[in-house]
Amino acid sequence: MILEHGKVGVLHYVLRDASGKTLESSHGGGPMPYLHGFGNLVPGLERALAGQERGAHLEVALAPADAYGERKGPGPQRVRRRDLPKELDIVPGRPFRTTGSDGRDVILWILKAEGAWVTLDVDHPLAGQALTFDVDVLFVREATEEELQHGHAHGVFGEHSHG
């Protein structure tokens, strides 16, 4: 079975920056499932995985536009913690959705939290960076109907529940 729209690929990966420094890895933890064709991976990686099958190993070098995009926002901004929603779990690296001054939804990334201040950015923390993914395709499976409806994989074997 090959990776194509509506199939679930189960991967192990290592993500490196332009200097070769490892930024993230699934090794040492569980493999990562994703639903192909639903925009759940950065665009260049999803394109490179199209047509691959179990056992494939890829090294995919991506320009910023094919990874997390170019930086386009004003840069990191410090805000007072008390000005953020009280229910917000402030964890560096985590995104959250809010409403901008123009009334539209905006995704903000939490970069760091120090005392009464939190640093936020509209750009993903890896935006503007050239990245390399080393990927092993462990297997490919059919997506469940629920996964197709929700637009993402529900665990390695489709076992996840939204509770």
Residue frames as a rotation matrix with the C-alpha (Angstrom) as fourth column:
MET 1
0.588 0.809 0.000 0.00
0.809 -0.588 0.000 0.00
0.000 0.000 -1.000 0.00
ILE 2
-0.457 -0.763 0.457 1.35
0.757 -0.604 -0.250 3.45
0.467 0.232 0.854 -0.87
LEU 3
-0.424 0.244 -0.872 0.92
0.565 -0.682 -0.465 6.78
-0.708 -0.690 0.151 0.85
GLU 4
-0.752 0.312 0.580 -1.78
0.396 -0.490 0.776 8.70
0.527 0.814 0.245 -0.97
HIS 5
-0.592 0.570 0.570 -4.74
-0.648 -0.757 0.085 10.90
0.480 -0.319 0.817 -0.10
GLY 6
0.409 0.883 0.230 -6.79
-0.811 0.237 0.534 9.36
0.417 -0.405 0.814 2.72
LYS 7
0.488 -0.334 -0.806 -4.18
0.358 0.919 -0.165 6.80
0.796 -0.209 0.568 3.85
VAL 8
0.929 -0.236 0.284 -2.46
-0.359 -0.402 0.842 6.88
-0.085 -0.885 -0.458 7.24
GLY 9
0.314 -0.910 -0.272 1.32
0.023 0.294 -0.956 6.82
0.949 0.294 0.113 7.26
VAL 10
0.993 -0.101 -0.066 3.11
0.072 0.057 0.996 5.80
-0.097 -0.993 0.064 10.43
LEU 11
0.538 -0.802 0.261 6.58
0.058 -0.274 -0.960 7.35
0.841 0.532 -0.100 10.66
HIS 12
0.503 -0.560 -0.658 9.67
0.710 -0.166 0.684 7.75
-0.492 -0.812 0.314 12.74
TYR 13
0.656 -0.250 0.712 11.48
0.439 -0.641 -0.630 11.01
0.614 0.726 -0.311 12.03
VAL 14
-0.031 -0.667 -0.745 14.35
0.859 -0.399 0.321 13.25
-0.512 -0.629 0.585 13.04
LEU 15
0.837 0.296 0.460 14.08
0.480 -0.801 -0.358 16.99
0.263 0.521 -0.812 12.37
ARG 16
-0.037 -0.924 -0.382 17.32
0.909 -0.190 0.370 18.97
-0.414 -0.333 0.847 12.00
ASP 17
0.743 0.182 -0.644 18.10
0.009 -0.965 -0.263 22.63
-0.669 0.189 -0.719 11.40
ALA 18
0.923 -0.349 -0.160 20.51
-0.236 -0.185 -0.954 23.93
0.304 0.919 -0.253 8.74
SER 19
0.084 -0.944 0.320 23.52
-0.974 -0.146 -0.176 23.34
0.212 -0.296 -0.931 11.03
GLY 20
-0.280 -0.134 -0.951 22.55
-0.215 0.974 -0.074 19.68
0.936 0.183 -0.301 11.54
LYS 21
-0.906 -0.007 0.424 21.37
-0.424 -0.001 -0.906 20.16
0.006 -1.000 -0.002 15.12
THR 22
-0.615 0.726 -0.309 18.52
0.581 0.681 0.445 17.79
0.534 0.094 -0.840 16.06
LEU 23
-0.725 0.449 0.522 15.44
-0.552 -0.833 -0.050 19.84
0.412 -0.325 0.851 16.95
GLU 24
0.136 0.847 0.514 12.94
-0.918 0.303 -0.257 17.02
-0.374 -0.437 0.818 17.39
SER 25
-0.731 -0.340 -0.591 12.77
-0.554 0.802 0.224 13.25
0.398 0.492 -0.775 17.07
SER 26
0.438 0.897 0.052 10.15
-0.815 0.372 0.444 10.54
0.379 -0.237 0.894 17.41
HIS 27
0.056 -0.506 -0.861 12.84
0.090 0.861 -0.500 7.97
0.994 -0.049 0.094 18.28
GLY 28
-0.932 -0.342 -0.120 12.73
0.122 0.016 -0.992 7.06
0.341 -0.940 0.027 21.94
GLY 29
-0.501 0.863 0.063 8.98
-0.522 -0.243 -0.818 7.59
-0.690 -0.443 0.572 21.88
GLY 30
0.068 0.617 0.784 6.17
0.400 0.703 -0.588 6.27
-0.914 0.354 -0.199 19.80
PRO 31
-0.751 -0.279 0.598 5.99
0.649 -0.149 0.746 6.61
-0.119 0.949 0.293 16.04
MET 32
-0.593 0.507 -0.626 3.95
-0.275 -0.858 -0.434 9.42
-0.757 -0.085 0.648 14.53
PRO 33
-0.324 0.559 0.763 0.80
0.870 0.493 0.008 8.64
-0.372 0.666 -0.646 12.52
TYR 34
-0.586 0.239 -0.774 -0.56
-0.286 -0.955 -0.078 11.20
-0.758 0.176 0.628 10.06
LEU 35
0.311 0.784 0.537 -3.43
0.503 0.344 -0.793 11.30
-0.807 0.517 -0.287 7.58
HIS 36
-0.684 -0.700 0.207 -1.97
0.507 -0.251 0.824 11.94
-0.525 0.669 0.527 4.13
GLY 37
-0.599 0.367 0.711 -3.45
0.635 -0.324 0.702 14.71
0.488 0.872 -0.039 2.01
PHE 38
0.497 0.851 -0.170 -5.08
0.758 -0.330 0.562 16.65
0.422 -0.408 -0.809 4.86
GLY 39
0.320 -0.430 0.844 -2.32
-0.098 -0.901 -0.422 19.19
0.942 0.052 -0.330 5.53
ASN 40
0.994 0.098 -0.036 -1.18
0.019 0.174 0.985 17.59
0.103 -0.980 0.172 8.79
LEU 41
0.241 -0.969 -0.058 2.51
0.834 0.176 0.523 17.86
-0.497 -0.174 0.850 7.87
VAL 42
-0.058 -0.323 -0.945 4.54
-0.271 -0.906 0.326 20.72
-0.961 0.275 -0.034 6.47
PRO 43
0.713 0.567 -0.412 3.82
-0.510 0.016 -0.860 20.91
-0.481 0.824 0.301 2.72
GLY 44
0.133 -0.744 -0.655 7.23
-0.946 0.101 -0.307 19.86
0.294 0.661 -0.690 1.41
LEU 45
-0.756 -0.386 0.529 7.38
-0.570 0.786 -0.240 16.79
-0.323 -0.483 -0.814 3.64
GLU 46
0.108 0.869 0.483 3.89
-0.211 0.495 -0.843 15.66
-0.972 -0.011 0.237 2.69
ARG 47
0.687 0.091 -0.721 4.76
-0.716 -0.080 -0.693 16.03
-0.121 0.993 0.010 -1.02
ALA 48
-0.311 -0.910 -0.273 7.96
-0.914 0.365 -0.175 13.99
0.259 0.196 -0.946 -0.55
LEU 49
-0.673 0.081 0.735 6.04
-0.401 0.795 -0.455 11.21
-0.621 -0.601 -0.503 1.22
ALA 50
0.394 0.872 -0.291 3.41
-0.733 0.107 -0.671 10.89
-0.554 0.478 0.682 -1.54
GLY 51
0.646 -0.033 -0.763 3.75
-0.612 0.575 -0.543 7.51
0.456 0.817 0.352 -3.23
GLN 52
-0.498 -0.853 0.159 6.09
-0.767 0.348 -0.539 6.07
0.404 -0.390 -0.827 -0.59
GLU 53
0.559 0.661 -0.501 5.45
-0.316 0.728 0.608 2.71
0.766 -0.182 0.616 1.04
ARG 54
0.965 -0.128 0.229 6.46
-0.172 0.349 0.921 0.66
-0.198 -0.929 0.314 4.06
GLY 55
0.501 -0.850 0.161 10.22
0.745 0.519 0.420 0.57
-0.441 -0.091 0.893 4.55
ALA 56
0.503 -0.312 0.806 10.98
0.545 -0.610 -0.576 3.78
0.671 0.728 -0.137 2.68
HIS 57
0.175 -0.506 -0.845 13.70
0.796 -0.433 0.424 6.02
-0.580 -0.746 0.327 4.11
LEU 58
0.507 0.041 0.861 13.85
0.665 -0.654 -0.360 9.64
0.548 0.755 -0.359 3.00
GLU 59
-0.353 -0.514 -0.782 16.07
0.757 -0.648 0.084 12.59
-0.549 -0.563 0.618 3.75
VAL 60
0.317 0.624 0.715 14.04
0.890 -0.455 0.003 15.66
0.327 0.635 -0.700 2.84
ALA 61
-0.680 -0.560 -0.473 15.73
0.654 -0.755 -0.047 19.08
-0.331 -0.341 0.880 2.80
LEU 62
0.279 0.901 0.333 13.18
0.951 -0.306 0.033 21.89
0.132 0.308 -0.942 2.84
ALA 63
-0.731 -0.324 0.600 13.43
0.311 -0.942 -0.130 25.60
0.607 0.091 0.789 2.19
PRO 64
-0.924 0.360 -0.130 11.42
-0.010 -0.362 -0.932 27.72
-0.383 -0.860 0.338 4.66
ALA 65
-0.436 0.802 -0.407 8.52
-0.899 -0.403 0.168 28.13
-0.029 0.440 0.898 2.20
ASP 66
-0.054 0.382 -0.923 8.09
-0.419 0.830 0.368 24.33
0.906 0.406 0.115 2.07
ALA 67
-0.688 -0.205 -0.696 8.47
0.516 0.536 -0.668 23.90
0.510 -0.819 -0.263 5.83
TYR 68
-0.157 0.634 -0.757 6.89
0.927 -0.171 -0.334 26.30
-0.341 -0.754 -0.561 8.34
GLY 69
0.701 0.471 0.535 6.86
0.677 -0.676 -0.292 29.26
0.224 0.567 -0.793 5.95
GLU 70
-0.367 -0.756 0.541 8.76
0.502 -0.651 -0.569 32.51
0.783 0.062 0.619 5.82
ARG 71
-0.484 0.190 -0.854 8.56
0.768 -0.374 -0.519 34.87
-0.418 -0.908 0.035 8.78
LYS 72
-0.394 0.392 0.831 5.88
0.613 -0.562 0.555 37.46
0.685 0.728 -0.019 8.08
GLY 73
0.650 0.679 -0.341 4.78
0.689 -0.338 0.641 38.84
0.320 -0.652 -0.687 11.43
PRO 74
0.733 -0.321 0.600 6.21
-0.342 -0.936 -0.083 41.72
0.588 -0.144 -0.796 13.44
GLY 75
-0.398 -0.877 -0.269 8.36
-0.152 0.352 -0.924 39.35
0.905 -0.327 -0.274 15.52
PRO 76
-0.315 0.241 -0.918 8.02
0.816 0.563 -0.132 38.21
0.485 -0.791 -0.373 19.12
GLN 77
-0.120 0.388 0.914 5.87
-0.305 -0.891 0.338 40.38
0.945 -0.238 0.225 21.37
ARG 78
-0.886 -0.147 -0.439 5.82
0.368 0.354 -0.860 40.43
0.282 -0.924 -0.260 25.18
VAL 79
-0.032 0.912 0.409 2.42
-0.271 -0.402 0.875 40.60
0.962 -0.083 0.260 26.86
ARG 80
-0.545 -0.057 0.837 1.37
-0.837 -0.030 -0.547 40.53
0.056 -0.998 -0.031 30.48
ARG 81
-0.957 0.157 -0.243 0.27
0.168 0.985 -0.028 37.08
0.235 -0.068 -0.970 31.62
ARG 82
-0.598 0.760 -0.253 -2.84
0.275 -0.101 -0.956 38.65
-0.753 -0.641 -0.148 33.21
ASP 83
-0.250 0.483 -0.839 -3.95
-0.772 -0.622 -0.128 39.89
-0.584 0.616 0.529 29.75
LEU 84
-0.784 -0.036 -0.620 -4.19
-0.457 0.709 0.537 36.31
0.420 0.704 -0.572 28.41
PRO 85
0.282 0.939 -0.196 -7.23
-0.531 0.323 0.784 34.07
0.799 -0.117 0.589 28.86
LYS 86
0.064 -0.234 0.970 -7.23
-0.994 0.077 0.084 32.67
-0.094 -0.969 -0.228 32.40
GLU 87
0.746 0.321 0.583 -7.93
-0.322 0.941 -0.106 29.13
-0.582 -0.109 0.806 31.15
LEU 88
0.735 -0.517 -0.439 -4.92
-0.461 0.094 -0.883 29.20
0.498 0.851 -0.169 28.80
ASP 89
0.821 -0.561 0.103 -2.30
0.349 0.637 0.687 26.57
-0.451 -0.528 0.719 29.64
ILE 90
0.789 -0.553 -0.268 0.88
-0.615 -0.715 -0.333 28.58
-0.007 0.427 -0.904 29.07
VAL 91
0.522 -0.621 0.585 3.41
0.297 0.775 0.558 26.11
-0.800 -0.118 0.588 27.67
PRO 92
-0.026 -0.602 -0.798 6.30
-0.684 -0.571 0.453 27.30
-0.729 0.558 -0.397 25.47
GLY 93
-0.937 -0.347 -0.031 6.04
-0.229 0.548 0.805 25.90
-0.262 0.761 -0.593 21.95
ARG 94
-0.475 0.842 0.256 2.26
0.769 0.538 -0.345 25.53
-0.428 0.033 -0.903 22.13
PRO 95
-0.879 0.261 0.400 -0.08
0.087 -0.737 0.671 27.48
0.470 0.624 0.625 19.85
PHE 96
-0.465 0.841 -0.276 -3.44
0.638 0.102 -0.764 28.92
-0.615 -0.531 -0.584 20.83
ARG 97
-0.408 0.459 0.789 -6.28
0.740 -0.340 0.580 30.56
0.535 0.821 -0.200 18.94
THR 98
-0.394 0.320 -0.861 -7.50
0.572 -0.648 -0.503 34.04
-0.719 -0.691 0.073 19.80
THR 99
0.574 0.621 0.533 -9.30
0.817 -0.392 -0.423 36.93
-0.054 0.678 -0.733 18.12
GLY 100
-0.529 -0.825 0.200 -7.21
0.845 -0.533 0.038 39.71
0.075 0.189 0.979 16.61
SER 101
-0.630 0.231 -0.741 -7.98
0.174 -0.888 -0.425 43.42
-0.757 -0.397 0.520 16.81
ASP 102
-0.785 0.341 -0.517 -9.66
-0.618 -0.367 0.695 43.11
0.047 0.865 0.499 13.38
GLY 103
0.133 0.911 0.391 -12.09
-0.908 0.271 -0.321 40.47
-0.398 -0.312 0.863 14.73
ARG 104
0.518 0.006 -0.856 -10.52
-0.585 0.732 -0.349 37.58
0.624 0.681 0.383 12.81
ASP 105
0.967 -0.213 0.137 -9.12
0.063 0.724 0.687 34.39
-0.245 -0.656 0.714 14.35
VAL 106
0.400 -0.910 -0.113 -5.36
-0.701 -0.224 -0.678 34.33
0.591 0.350 -0.727 14.76
ILE 107
0.820 -0.279 -0.499 -2.99
0.457 0.844 0.280 31.60
0.344 -0.458 0.820 15.94
LEU 108
0.523 -0.699 0.489 -0.31
-0.755 -0.645 -0.115 32.75
0.396 -0.309 -0.865 18.37
TRP 109
0.403 -0.516 -0.756 2.70
0.357 0.849 -0.389 30.70
0.843 -0.113 0.526 19.46
ILE 110
0.973 -0.142 0.181 3.91
-0.219 -0.328 0.919 30.80
-0.071 -0.934 -0.351 23.06
LEU 111
0.427 -0.891 -0.153 7.68
-0.145 0.100 -0.984 31.27
0.892 0.443 -0.086 22.92
LYS 112
-0.582 -0.591 -0.558 8.46
0.477 0.307 -0.823 31.70
0.658 -0.746 0.103 26.61
ALA 113
0.647 0.739 0.186 6.95
0.177 -0.383 0.907 32.61
0.741 -0.554 -0.378 29.95
GLU 114
-0.494 -0.824 -0.279 8.90
0.601 -0.091 -0.794 34.54
0.629 -0.560 0.540 32.56
GLY 115
-0.876 0.161 -0.455 7.16
0.345 -0.451 -0.823 35.72
-0.337 -0.878 0.339 35.69
ALA 116
-0.068 0.900 -0.431 4.42
0.123 -0.421 -0.899 38.19
-0.990 -0.114 -0.082 34.78
TRP 117
0.006 -0.026 -1.000 5.38
-0.851 -0.525 0.008 38.20
-0.525 0.850 -0.025 31.08
VAL 118
0.248 0.083 0.965 4.72
0.375 0.910 -0.175 35.83
-0.893 0.406 0.194 28.18
THR 119
-0.492 -0.465 -0.736 6.41
-0.545 -0.494 0.677 36.15
-0.679 0.734 -0.011 24.79
LEU 120
0.324 0.723 0.610 4.14
0.268 0.548 -0.792 35.39
-0.907 0.421 -0.016 21.81
ASP 121
-0.717 -0.482 -0.504 4.62
-0.360 -0.363 0.859 35.33
-0.597 0.797 0.087 18.05
VAL 122
0.413 0.871 -0.266 2.25
-0.685 0.104 -0.721 34.98
-0.600 0.481 0.639 15.09
ASP 123
0.231 -0.419 -0.878 4.90
-0.810 0.417 -0.412 32.95
0.539 0.807 -0.243 13.26
HIS 124
0.950 -0.010 -0.312 5.63
0.120 0.934 0.336 29.30
0.288 -0.357 0.889 14.05
PRO 125
0.690 -0.724 0.007 8.88
-0.268 -0.247 0.931 29.05
-0.672 -0.644 -0.365 16.06
LEU 126
-0.124 -0.768 0.628 10.57
0.467 0.514 0.720 27.34
-0.876 0.382 0.295 13.07
ALA 127
0.860 0.442 0.254 9.31
0.441 -0.397 -0.805 29.81
-0.255 0.804 -0.537 10.45
GLY 128
0.818 -0.532 -0.218 12.06
-0.575 -0.753 -0.321 31.20
0.006 0.388 -0.922 8.25
GLN 129
-0.024 -0.868 0.495 14.34
-0.716 0.361 0.598 28.19
-0.698 -0.340 -0.630 8.77
ALA 130
0.085 -0.090 -0.992 15.62
-0.787 0.605 -0.122 25.64
0.611 0.791 -0.019 6.28
LEU 131
0.152 0.092 0.984 15.00
-0.839 0.539 0.079 22.19
-0.523 -0.837 0.159 7.78
THR 132
-0.473 -0.274 -0.837 15.86
-0.676 0.723 0.146 18.57
0.565 0.635 -0.527 7.06
PHE 133
0.409 0.631 0.659 13.62
-0.856 0.516 0.036 15.63
-0.318 -0.579 0.751 7.93
ASP 134
-0.786 -0.476 -0.395 15.03
-0.551 0.829 0.097 12.10
0.282 0.294 -0.913 8.07
VAL 135
0.054 0.951 0.305 11.95
-0.965 0.128 -0.227 9.88
-0.255 -0.282 0.925 7.81
ASP 136
-0.983 -0.180 -0.041 11.31
-0.184 0.961 0.206 6.15
0.002 0.210 -0.978 7.99
VAL 137
-0.066 0.985 -0.156 7.91
-0.923 -0.001 0.385 4.93
0.379 0.170 0.910 6.82
LEU 138
-0.705 -0.185 0.685 7.08
-0.561 0.736 -0.379 2.11
-0.434 -0.651 -0.622 9.24
PHE 139
-0.693 0.511 0.509 3.81
0.660 0.733 0.163 1.20
-0.290 0.449 -0.845 7.55
VAL 140
-0.828 0.548 -0.123 0.81
-0.542 -0.724 0.426 2.54
0.144 0.419 0.896 5.69
ARG 141
-0.769 0.633 0.092 -2.78
0.537 0.717 -0.444 1.67
-0.347 -0.292 -0.891 6.56
GLU 142
-0.273 0.800 0.535 -6.32
0.587 -0.303 0.751 2.51
0.763 0.519 -0.387 5.55
ALA 143
-0.912 0.086 0.402 -7.84
-0.327 -0.743 -0.583 5.43
0.248 -0.663 0.706 7.45
THR 144
-0.607 0.781 -0.145 -10.97
0.722 0.467 -0.510 4.84
-0.331 -0.414 -0.848 9.50
GLU 145
0.052 0.728 0.683 -14.15
0.795 -0.444 0.413 6.70
0.604 0.522 -0.602 8.55
GLU 146
0.806 0.252 -0.536 -13.82
0.568 -0.583 0.580 8.74
-0.166 -0.772 -0.613 11.73
GLU 147
-0.143 -0.936 -0.323 -10.25
0.576 -0.344 0.742 9.75
-0.805 -0.080 0.588 10.84
LEU 148
-0.615 -0.032 0.788 -11.38
0.762 -0.280 0.584 10.86
0.201 0.960 0.197 7.39
GLN 149
0.454 0.862 0.226 -14.25
0.714 -0.503 0.486 12.86
0.533 -0.059 -0.844 8.89
HIS 150
0.793 -0.167 -0.586 -11.99
0.427 -0.534 0.730 14.50
-0.435 -0.829 -0.353 11.49
GLY 151
0.902 -0.421 0.095 -9.12
-0.153 -0.519 -0.841 15.12
0.403 0.744 -0.533 9.04
HIS 152
0.003 -0.943 0.332 -6.35
-0.947 -0.109 -0.302 13.57
0.321 -0.314 -0.894 11.16
ALA 153
-0.219 -0.185 -0.958 -5.01
-0.059 0.983 -0.176 10.19
0.974 0.018 -0.226 12.29
HIS 154
0.584 0.468 0.663 -6.28
-0.723 -0.070 0.687 8.72
0.368 -0.881 0.298 15.56
GLY 155
0.388 -0.527 0.756 -3.21
-0.598 0.480 0.642 6.91
-0.701 -0.701 -0.129 16.78
VAL 156
-0.615 -0.777 -0.136 -0.91
-0.640 0.390 0.662 4.36
-0.462 0.494 -0.737 15.21
PHE 157
-0.939 0.289 0.189 -3.70
0.339 0.871 0.356 1.84
-0.061 0.398 -0.915 14.69
GLY 158
-0.507 0.782 0.363 -6.67
-0.049 -0.446 0.893 4.25
0.861 0.435 0.265 14.63
GLU 159
-0.250 0.364 -0.898 -7.36
0.801 0.598 0.019 3.66
0.544 -0.714 -0.441 18.33
HIS 160
-0.970 -0.209 -0.122 -7.55
0.240 -0.788 -0.567 7.25
0.023 -0.580 0.814 19.59
SER 161
0.043 0.999 0.001 -10.82
0.955 -0.041 0.294 8.66
0.294 -0.011 -0.956 20.90
HIS 162
-0.449 -0.143 0.882 -11.75
0.106 -0.989 -0.106 12.33
0.887 0.046 0.459 21.29
GLY 163
-0.773 0.138 -0.619 -13.54
0.633 0.233 -0.739 11.41
0.042 -0.963 -0.267 24.52
